[in-house]
Amino acid sequence: MTTLNGLPAHVLLVHAIVVLLPLASLLLVLSALWPAARRKLAGPNALLSLLVVALVPITTDAGDWLEHRVASTPLIRAHTQLGDTALYVAIPVAVLALAVWWRQREAARTVPASLESPATESVVASPGGPGAAKLATRPAVARRVFLAPASTVVTVVVAVLSVAAAGAAVYDVYRIGDSGAQASWQGQFSPAPVPGGHGG
């Protein structure tokens, strides 16, 4: 993708990353730390995080296209190099968002064997006599899980990793955005009002 509505696509797509990646990071932290939020937000955030991962290479490819169509400066090169790091912070956010969602899904579907359903009862012959019988019970079996949704240790590890990944993503978006603003605007405006300008 190169242009949108006559403008370089990068300058439009970058706004989606600047908004959506920090939003996905915030939702990741909320869903990792707060069970009530996890139940409501884990699924939507998993989808949002995957969308961000898909948008990042589209945005950086559009940025590479634009880089070859503007004057090369150290600020432009620095911004391009920083932009390439966005995928490295978006992927951990998405992986952890998927893990949080999957663990929530498993937790919702897994019930202790004693609570899942009434035990199956069957009548068997009793050695006490031909007319005597007793009830035999077969305990219910809990569903199989893969990401230990009931484990406090795993929950804490996922929460710590989520906070770290979210913090790294937000900081990286800040650095990339700041370098882009520097590349676009440094030396491109007057510190004093120009004659004929608005209010001049």
Salt bridges, closest charged atoms under 4 A:
GLU116 OE2 - ARG143 NH1 3.88
ASP172 OD1 - ARG175 NH1 3.45
